[in-house]
């Protein structure tokens, strides 16, 4: 089996570096122009150049999104931008427009063209046609089931990329105009307001028919594809894609590391049993801020794959700090506080080279060596006694008995 690619998102340089350090084979990101997710920090041109150099020095590829749905006024500077990305050594652009596919191939022939999921490619005939426009890879629409993915891979004339984790659209991916109509923000040019995740009161004939204390939401659950990774490897999927260019550093680290370990275990053992699937799902739950499910992979996404009554969004505060240094002689880690934690909390450290080692927080000092009973100031750096060696950029989180 050819080794499948693990593709991670990043909204800025530090998130991209985290994805690389935690095991991504490739990272996709957006520049300041021509990219969806305009509310992400996104990369200045010089930052794209820097992250390409960092990634290539570690054998990792960089893909840049040029995936808005273009209107006539959107083309200014596009040709120059594609040439610039090519000069930086960007490995591929992710595009929606057939015109941009052919333009990129003409002005930057060494840079691959990957067709965005925004084009909703869901059959082999479409992929054949896209190849004629110069496409080198196709990202399938997130509406494909696992049997359909197997069938497409068996006949596709191009490598196939599949989403395995993250946010799902309640319409065909990216092809919704609710945001446009309700907020004047164009979802297909990077401005989606996620109107489907809002809460609504429902009226009929002027009479409220929904629960006034529990407004309606039509939000989709997030995608989580642990059960299908082995099948995707065996059927010939080329790349496994994680959604989340708006996500936090902690989310990127935990999700990338979990799928990295899962993929490597499948290649080592040629399969994975039910207990290990449950283990990897539990690991992903640690970064979850919205309930997740298998989406369309298991077939039609019925009402069980949606969130009604609540939008499901929530922020976990279990991530409490990041390691900035470690004094091995005294067993003290310098921690930058991210969320509040206390003496007596059971904490867990994970990182690129450490797997879920736990300890009870028994000693903390501030920078003046005063004993602390709690850490409650975000961005403050404190000392925490950790009874095993940790490294800079390892992450610390609370764990719970349940």
N, C-alpha and C positions, 0 to 999 in steps of 0.2 A: 504494500500500500504506500502511495506517495503521502508524505506527511501533510496533513491538512493545516491550513493557515488559521491562526486565531487573530482576529482583527478587532481592535479596540478603538473607542472614541476619545477625543480630547478637545477641550475648549480653549486651552492655553498651554504654554510651554511646560509648566510644572505638571499639569495633568498628563501631557504626552510623555514626559519623562517617567512619571509614575507607572503608566501603562507599560512602557518598555521595560522598566526595572522589574515589574511583577510578572512578566512573561509573555507579552504580546509579540506576535511575529510581524505585525504591521499595525499602523495607527492611521486613522483618518481624521481630518481636521478641516476647518474652514478658514479662509482668509477674510479680509474685510469686505470683499466684493464678490458678487455672483454666487453667494452661498446661502442655503437655508440655515435656520437657527441664528438669525441676526442678533438675537438677544444673548447668545453666548459671547464670551469675551472675544473669541476669534483671534487669529494671528495677524500681526503686522507682517509685511513682507520679509523683513530681516529676521523675525522670529521663525518664519517658515524655513529660511535658510539655515538657521541655527539648529532647529530640530532635525532637519534632514541630515546634517553633519553628525549630530549626536546619535541618531538612529542608525545610520549607515556604518558608523564605527562599531556598532553592536550587531550588525547583520539584520537589522529591522528595516522594513519598508515604510514609506510615507505616501499616503494618498490624500489629495486635496479635493474638496467638494467644489464643483462649479455647476450646481444642480438646481438653480432656480428655473422656473418656467419663464423663458424670456419673452418680454414684450419688446416692441421696436425700440423703445428708449433705453433698453437695458444693455445694448451691445457695445457702447462706447468703451474702448480700452480693453476689450476682451482678447483680441489677438495679441496685444502686447503682454497682457497678464499671462496667457498660456506660454508664451516664449520665455517669460521671466521664470515661471515655475519649472520649465524644462532646464533652464540654465542653472537652477539651484540643485538639480538632480532629483526632483520629485518623481516618484516611481509611476504614479498614475493620477489621472483626474477622474472624478466621479461625476457624470453628467446625465442630464435628462434629455436634452435636445439633440435630435439627429444631426442638425446643422453643426452644433458644437463638436459632435463626434468627428465629423469630416474636417472641420476647421482645425481641431487640435492635431489630427493626423497630418495635415498639410503644413502646419507651422512648427510642430514639435513632434516629429515622427518617432523619436526615441522614448517618448512618454506614453505609457499605456492609457487606454480609454476604458473605463468601467461604467456600465450603464446603471444608473441609479434605480433604486426600488420605486422612485416616483413614477417611473414609466409603467409600472404594474405588469412586468413580463411574467407570464404564467403558462407559456407553452413553447415547445421546441421550434415551431414555425416562426414565431416572433423572434426568437434568438437567432435563427438563420438569417432573417432579414437584417437584424441589428449588426450581424457580422459584416454585411455588405456595406454598412456605413462606417466601418473601421473599428467596431467594438472589439476589445480584447477579453472582456469578461462581462457577465450579466449578473446583477443582483436581483434575485427573484422577488416578486411581490410577496408581502407577508401573508397573503391569502392562500398560499400553496399548502396543500396537505402533504404529509410524508409520502404516501403512495405517488402523488403527483411529482414530488421532488425526485423520487427514484426513477420514474418514467422519463422525466426531462433529462436527468443526468445520463441516462442510457443512450439518448439520441442527440444530445446537444452538441453543436459544433463549436461551442465556446465553453470555457470554464464557468462554473456556476458558484455564486456566493449566496449564502442563506443567513437570514437573521435568526439568532438563537436566544437573545435576551434583551429585555428592555421594553420601552413604551410601545404600545400599539395604537393605531388610528382606528376610530370607529367607522371611518369611511375607507374607501380604497386609499392606501397610504399616500398622504399628502394631497389628495385630490378632492378636498372638501372646501366649500366656500362659506361655511357657517361663520368663520372668523371674519371673512371679508364683509359679509352682510351685517354682522352685529357690532363690529369694532372698527371697520375700515382698515383692517390689517390683513394683508394678502398672505394666506397660508402657503401659497406656491411660490412666493418670492421672499420667504424667510420670516414672515410676521405672524405666524399662527398664535392666536390667543387661547387656544385649547378650550374653545367654547363648549365642547362636548363634556368637559370635566366640571363645568359649572353646575350649580344647584338651581333647579327650576320649580316654581309653583305652576301647576297645570290647571287650566280653567276650561270649562265647557259651558257655552251659553252664558258666560259671565260669572259662573259659579265655580268656586274652588273645588276640584275633585281629588286633588292629591293631599297627602297628609301635611298639614301646615307645619308640623314639627319635624318632618322628615322629607324635605324637598327631593324631587326627582333628579337623578343624574343619569346620563347615558354613556358614561365612561367605560372604556374597555379595560379589563385587567391587563397587567403587563405580561410579557412573554417570558417563559422559562422552559428551556428545551433539554434539560438534563437527560431525560429518558430517551431522547432521539439522537444523541451525539454519536453513539456507536453505529446506528443505521446510516447516518450522514457520512461517516468516515468510509464505511464499506461500499456505499453506492456511488462514491466518487465526487461528492461535493468538494470544491476547491478551497473555500474559505468560509469560516464561521464568524458572523458579525454580531458584535454587541452594540446595542443602541445606547446613547447617553451623552451627547456632547454638552448637555447642560448639567451633568451630574458632578458630584463632589469627588475630591481626591480619594476619600475613603471608599466610596462606592466603586470607583474604577479599580482600586487596589484589590478589594475583596472579590469582585466579580471576575476580574481577569485572572487572579491567582486560582480561584476555584475551577474555572474552565481549563486553565493550563494544566492543573493537576489531573483533572478528569481526562482530558485528551491524552496526556502522557500515560495514564494508567491503562487506557484502552489499547494503546499501541504496545505497551509492555505485556499485557495479559491477553490481548486479542478479544476481550469482552469485559463486561462489568456486571456484577450481580446486584440484586435488589437492595441489599443492605448498603452497598456503596452508592447506589443511586440516591437512597434516602439520606446518606451522609452528605452528599454534594448539594442536595436540595436544602438541607439544614444550614449548610454554609452560606448559600445564597440568601436565605431568609435573614441572615445577619445584616445584609445591606439593603433589605427591601423596605421601600417606603410606600408601597401600594401592593395590594394582593396580586399574585401572579398565577398563571396557568399555562397550558400548552397551546393556547391560541388555535389557529387553523391546522396546526400540525396533526392533531388528532381527529380532524374532520371539520364539519361545520361548527363555527363558533356560535353556540346557542346562548341562551340567557345566562347559563352558568359561567360564561367567560366574560360577563360584563358586571359592572358595579352600579346597582340601582339604589337610590336613596342616599348614598354617600358618594363623594368623588374618590374616596379611597386614599387620598394623598395624606402623607404624614411624614414627619422628619424624625428619625431615630436619634436619640442622644446617647446611644451606647458607645459611640466613638468618642473617647475622652482625651486622647493626646497622641502626639507624634514624638518619637525619640530624636533628640538632637545630638546626643553623645552619651558615652558610658564610661565610668571610672571602674575598671575591673577590680582594682585593689580594694576599693571601698564598697563595691556592689551598688553604686548609685548611678541611676540614669537621669540625664537632664531631659525633662519632658516639657514640650510646649503644650499648654492646656488648650483643648478644643471644646470640651463640655465638662460640666461639673461632676466631680467624684469625691468620695469620702474615704477616710480611714475605715478599714474593715471591709471595703468592697472587694469582691473577687474580680480580678482583672486578667485579661488575656492579651498576649503579645503575638502579632503575626507580622511577617515581612517576607521579602524576597528569599531569604535564606533561613527562615524560622517558621515552624508550623505550630500555631495555637498552643503556646506554652502558658500555663496559668500560674498565678500566685495571688496571695492575699495581701492587700495594701496595708502594711503595718507601720511604715515610717515615711513621712514626707517633710521636706524642709523648703523654705523660701530661699531666695538668693542671699539673704543675710543670716542663713542657718537657724532661723526660728522654726520650731516645730509647728506643723500645720495639722489641723483636724479635718480640713476640707480644701479642695482645690476648686475655686469658683470664679476665677477671673480668666476668661478666654484670652489667648495669646500670651499670658504670663508664662515664664519658664520657671519650673521648680525641680527639686531633686526628689526622686522616688527610689526607695531601696527595692531592687529587683534581684532575686537570688540566682539568676542565670545571666549569661552574657547576651546582650542585645546590641543592635547596630543602629547607626543613624538612619532615619527614615522608616524604621520599623514603627508599626502603629499599635496603639493600646486601646482596648475597649472593655466595657463592663460585660460580664456574663451573668446569667441568671440560672437559678437552680432548675427552672422549668425547661 
